[in-house]
Amino acid sequence: MNNAALFVVTVLIWGTSWIAIALQIGPVPVSVSVLYRIALAAILLILALAVTKRLVLPAQWRFVVLQAICLFSLNFVALYNAAALIPSGLLSVVFSLASIFNALNARVFFGEKITLRVVLAGLLGVSGLALVFWDSLTVSFDPDTLRGVGWALLGTMIFSLGSMASRRNSATGTTPIIANAWGMGIGAAILLILALATHQPLVVPTDPTYLAALLYLAVFASIIGFTTYLMLVSQIGSAQAGYATVVFPVVALVISTFFEEYQWSTTAVLGVALALLGNAVMFARLGRKRAGGKEPF
């Protein structure tokens, strides 16, 4: 699968996962639903790799553990805490900063130069999402809102650090799918410990709709979505791959247009145009190849 296909698959899967998440709202606490999602994904992925005789140990465990902490446990805790305090639109705008955080972290951890193109694309994308969700951004910045923004920033930064850990795994010879398998297992263990420590009831779900949504989130949003995203991180760089966080909320709104009768405003249309322009800037061929002799797409 080429890089363009990986990007499209990542965006489409993460852009549709909100439907499954919405179907899980009910008797099972949100944090426990995340635990079930990551645990099921880990079990399925490890079993699949074992059956096909592709399950191997990571080259270095420390980066797999760091990836588990940052991508498969604590980031979810932070982002779901944010979702309880601020509108989803504002959360999407903050999370879209992942491409910029990725560029900053790549500079810190890998010495990569932060290019004007990446900064411009990131600013266009974040500004575009701000316009898309303009109505939900008109909130009073009371203490709860400020805490929600803080949780969202923390979750986004943790997510970005997970992308850096994945790059380290790839550099040491551990492929994204192997790192994901073991990382999800470790992440599920961390989430279980947190659930027990905070006295969250481990409700056993029986509703068929909930179980179908759980299966979708485990297989598609977790196993496939994270694998394609981290393959992009390895192949085109973390800043470019992080731009998926800008595009998938737009996909979610397009789907909402058909299923929830979302009404597009002038600012929303302009916002989508800016986000797509940022996408074009981020992945534009500038007549020269990336380091290593490969174009991003």
C-alpha positions as CSV (number, residue, x, y, z in Angstrom):
1,M,0.0,0.0,0.0
2,N,1.5,3.3,-1.0
3,N,1.7,6.4,1.2
4,A,-1.3,8.1,-0.3
5,A,-3.5,5.1,0.3
6,L,-2.2,4.8,3.9
7,F,-3.2,8.4,4.5
8,V,-6.6,8.0,3.0
9,V,-7.3,4.8,4.9
10,T,-6.2,6.4,8.2
11,V,-8.4,9.4,7.7
12,L,-11.4,7.4,6.6
13,I,-11.2,5.0,9.5
14,W,-10.6,7.6,12.2
15,G,-13.2,9.9,10.6
16,T,-15.9,7.2,10.9
17,S,-14.9,5.9,14.3
18,W,-17.0,8.6,16.1
19,I,-20.1,6.7,15.0
20,A,-19.0,3.6,16.9
21,I,-18.0,5.6,19.9
22,A,-21.4,7.3,20.0
23,L,-23.1,3.9,19.9
24,Q,-21.2,2.9,23.0
25,I,-22.6,5.7,25.2
26,G,-24.7,4.0,27.9
27,P,-24.2,1.8,30.9
28,V,-20.5,1.0,30.4
29,P,-18.2,3.8,31.7
30,V,-16.3,5.5,28.9
31,S,-12.9,4.6,30.4
32,V,-14.0,1.0,30.6
33,S,-15.1,1.0,27.0
34,V,-11.6,2.2,26.0
35,L,-10.2,-0.6,28.1
36,Y,-12.4,-3.2,26.3
37,R,-11.4,-1.7,22.9
38,I,-7.7,-1.8,23.4
39,A,-7.8,-5.2,25.1
40,L,-9.8,-6.8,22.3
41,A,-7.5,-5.2,19.7
42,A,-4.5,-6.6,21.5
43,I,-5.9,-10.1,21.7
44,L,-7.0,-10.2,18.1
45,L,-3.8,-8.8,16.8
46,I,-1.5,-11.0,18.9
47,L,-3.6,-14.1,17.9
48,A,-3.5,-13.2,14.2
49,L,0.3,-12.7,14.3
50,A,0.8,-15.9,16.3
51,V,-1.4,-18.0,13.9
52,T,0.5,-16.6,10.9
53,K,3.8,-17.2,12.7
54,R,4.7,-13.5,12.5
55,L,4.6,-12.8,16.2
56,V,8.1,-11.8,17.3
57,L,9.5,-10.0,20.3
58,P,10.4,-6.3,19.9
59,A,14.0,-5.3,19.3
60,Q,13.8,-3.0,22.3
61,W,11.0,-3.1,24.9
62,R,11.5,0.4,26.3
63,F,10.1,2.1,23.2
64,V,7.2,-0.3,22.9
65,V,6.3,0.4,26.5
66,L,6.6,4.1,25.9
67,Q,4.3,3.7,22.8
68,A,1.8,1.8,25.0
69,I,1.8,4.6,27.5
70,C,1.4,7.4,25.0
71,L,-0.8,5.9,22.2
72,F,-2.8,3.1,23.9
73,S,-3.6,4.3,27.4
74,L,-2.7,7.8,28.9
75,N,-3.6,9.7,25.7
76,F,-7.1,8.2,25.8
77,V,-7.5,9.1,29.5
78,A,-6.5,12.7,28.9
79,L,-8.6,13.1,25.7
80,Y,-11.7,11.6,27.3
81,N,-11.3,13.8,30.3
82,A,-11.2,16.7,27.9
83,A,-14.3,15.5,26.1
84,A,-16.2,15.6,29.4
85,L,-15.4,19.3,29.9
86,I,-15.3,20.9,26.4
87,P,-17.3,20.7,23.2
88,S,-16.1,18.1,20.7
89,G,-15.4,20.8,18.1
90,L,-13.0,22.5,20.4
91,L,-11.4,19.2,21.3
92,S,-10.9,18.5,17.5
93,V,-9.2,21.9,17.0
94,V,-6.8,21.3,19.9
95,F,-6.1,17.7,18.7
96,S,-5.4,19.0,15.2
97,L,-2.3,20.6,16.7
98,A,-0.7,17.1,16.6
99,S,1.0,17.9,13.3
100,I,2.7,20.9,14.8
101,F,3.6,19.0,18.0
102,N,5.0,16.2,15.9
103,A,7.2,18.7,14.0
104,L,8.4,20.2,17.3
105,N,9.1,16.8,18.9
106,A,10.8,15.5,15.7
107,R,13.1,18.6,16.1
108,V,13.8,17.8,19.8
109,F,14.3,14.0,19.5
110,F,15.5,13.5,15.9
111,G,17.1,16.9,15.1
112,E,14.8,17.4,12.1
113,K,14.5,20.9,10.7
114,I,11.0,22.5,11.1
115,T,10.2,23.8,7.6
116,L,8.1,26.7,6.8
117,R,5.9,24.4,4.7
118,V,5.0,22.3,7.8
119,V,4.3,25.4,9.9
120,L,2.2,27.0,7.2
121,A,0.2,23.8,6.6
122,G,-0.3,23.2,10.3
123,L,-1.6,26.8,10.8
124,L,-3.9,26.5,7.8
125,G,-5.3,23.2,9.1
126,V,-5.9,24.4,12.6
127,S,-7.4,27.7,11.4
128,G,-9.6,25.7,9.0
129,L,-10.9,23.5,11.8
130,A,-11.5,26.5,14.0
131,L,-13.8,27.9,11.4
132,V,-15.5,24.6,10.9
133,F,-16.3,24.4,14.6
134,W,-16.7,28.1,15.1
135,D,-20.1,27.8,16.7
136,S,-18.9,25.4,19.4
137,L,-15.8,27.5,20.1
138,T,-17.9,30.4,21.4
139,V,-17.7,29.1,25.0
140,S,-17.1,31.0,28.2
141,F,-13.6,30.2,29.4
142,D,-14.6,29.2,32.9
143,P,-12.4,26.9,35.0
144,D,-14.0,23.8,33.6
145,T,-13.3,24.9,30.0
146,L,-9.7,25.8,30.8
147,R,-9.2,22.4,32.5
148,G,-10.7,20.7,29.4
149,V,-8.3,22.6,27.1
150,G,-5.5,21.6,29.4
151,W,-6.5,17.9,29.2
152,A,-6.8,18.2,25.4
153,L,-3.4,19.7,25.1
154,L,-1.9,17.1,27.4
155,G,-3.6,14.3,25.4
156,T,-2.4,15.7,22.1
157,M,1.2,16.0,23.4
158,I,1.1,12.5,24.7
159,F,-0.2,11.2,21.4
160,S,2.6,13.0,19.6
161,L,5.2,11.5,22.0
162,G,3.7,8.1,21.1
163,S,4.5,8.9,17.4
164,M,8.1,9.6,18.4
165,A,8.3,6.3,20.2
166,S,6.9,4.5,17.1
167,R,9.7,6.1,15.0
168,R,12.2,4.8,17.5
169,N,10.7,1.3,17.2
170,S,10.9,1.4,13.4
171,A,14.5,2.6,13.6
172,T,15.4,-0.4,15.8
173,G,13.8,-2.9,13.5
174,T,10.4,-3.3,15.3
175,T,7.6,-2.9,12.7
176,P,4.5,-0.9,13.5
177,I,2.3,-4.0,13.6
178,I,4.6,-5.8,16.1
179,A,4.9,-2.7,18.2
180,N,1.2,-2.2,18.1
181,A,0.4,-5.8,19.2
182,W,2.6,-5.7,22.3
183,G,1.9,-2.1,22.9
184,M,-1.8,-2.6,22.9
185,G,-1.4,-5.5,25.3
186,I,0.6,-3.3,27.7
187,G,-1.8,-0.4,27.2
188,A,-4.7,-2.6,28.1
189,A,-2.9,-3.6,31.3
190,I,-2.3,0.0,32.2
191,L,-6.0,0.9,31.5
192,L,-7.1,-2.0,33.7
193,I,-5.0,-0.9,36.6
194,L,-6.3,2.7,36.2
195,A,-9.9,1.4,36.1
196,L,-9.4,-0.7,39.3
197,A,-7.6,2.1,41.1
198,T,-10.4,4.6,40.3
199,H,-13.1,2.0,41.2
200,Q,-14.7,2.0,37.7
201,P,-17.2,-0.8,37.4
202,L,-16.2,-3.4,34.9
203,V,-19.7,-3.7,33.4
204,V,-20.1,-6.7,31.0
205,P,-21.7,-5.4,27.8
206,T,-24.5,-7.5,26.3
207,D,-26.1,-5.1,23.9
208,P,-25.5,-6.3,20.2
209,T,-25.1,-2.7,19.0
210,Y,-22.5,-2.0,21.6
211,L,-20.6,-5.2,20.8
212,A,-20.7,-4.4,17.1
213,A,-19.3,-0.9,17.7
214,L,-16.7,-2.4,20.0
215,L,-15.6,-4.8,17.3
216,Y,-15.4,-2.0,14.8
217,L,-13.3,0.2,17.1
218,A,-11.0,-2.7,18.0
219,V,-10.4,-4.0,14.5
220,F,-10.6,-0.9,12.3
221,A,-10.0,2.2,14.5
222,S,-7.3,0.5,16.6
223,I,-5.6,-2.4,14.7
224,I,-5.9,-1.0,11.2
225,G,-6.1,2.7,11.9
226,F,-3.1,2.9,14.2
227,T,-1.0,0.6,12.0
228,T,-1.6,2.7,8.9
229,Y,-0.9,5.9,10.8
230,L,2.3,4.6,12.3
231,M,3.4,3.2,8.9
232,L,3.0,6.8,7.7
233,V,5.0,8.1,10.6
234,S,7.8,5.7,9.6
235,Q,7.7,6.4,5.9
236,I,6.8,10.1,5.4
237,G,7.6,11.7,8.8
238,S,5.6,12.5,11.9
239,A,4.6,16.0,11.0
240,Q,3.1,14.9,7.6
241,A,1.4,11.9,9.1
242,G,0.0,14.0,12.0
243,Y,-1.9,16.0,9.5
244,A,-4.4,13.2,9.5
245,T,-5.7,14.7,12.7
246,V,-6.8,17.8,10.8
247,V,-8.5,15.9,8.0
248,F,-10.5,13.2,9.8
249,P,-12.8,15.6,11.7
250,V,-13.8,17.0,8.3
251,V,-14.6,13.4,7.2
252,A,-16.7,13.0,10.3
253,L,-18.7,16.1,9.5
254,V,-19.3,15.0,5.9
255,I,-20.7,11.7,7.2
256,S,-22.8,13.6,9.8
257,T,-24.3,15.5,6.9
258,F,-25.9,12.3,5.6
259,F,-26.7,10.6,8.9
260,E,-27.4,13.5,11.3
261,E,-28.5,16.2,8.9
262,Y,-25.5,18.5,9.8
263,Q,-26.1,21.9,8.3
264,W,-23.1,23.5,6.6
265,S,-22.5,27.2,7.3
266,T,-20.4,29.6,5.3
267,T,-17.7,29.6,7.9
268,A,-17.7,25.7,7.9
269,V,-17.3,25.6,4.1
270,L,-14.5,28.1,4.3
271,G,-12.9,26.1,7.1
272,V,-12.9,22.9,5.1
273,A,-11.3,24.8,2.1
274,L,-8.5,26.0,4.4
275,A,-8.0,22.5,5.8
276,L,-7.7,21.1,2.4
277,L,-5.4,23.9,1.3
278,G,-3.2,23.0,4.3
279,N,-3.3,19.4,3.1
280,A,-2.1,20.5,-0.3
281,V,0.7,22.6,1.2
282,M,1.8,19.8,3.5
283,F,2.1,17.2,0.7
284,A,3.0,19.5,-2.2
285,R,5.8,18.3,-4.4
286,L,8.3,21.1,-4.4
287,G,10.5,19.8,-7.1
288,R,12.9,18.2,-4.8
289,K,12.9,14.9,-3.0
290,R,12.8,14.4,0.7
291,A,15.9,13.3,2.5
292,G,16.5,9.7,1.6
293,G,15.4,10.2,-2.0
294,K,11.7,9.7,-1.5
295,E,8.8,12.0,-1.9
296,P,6.1,12.0,0.8
297,F,3.6,10.8,-1.8
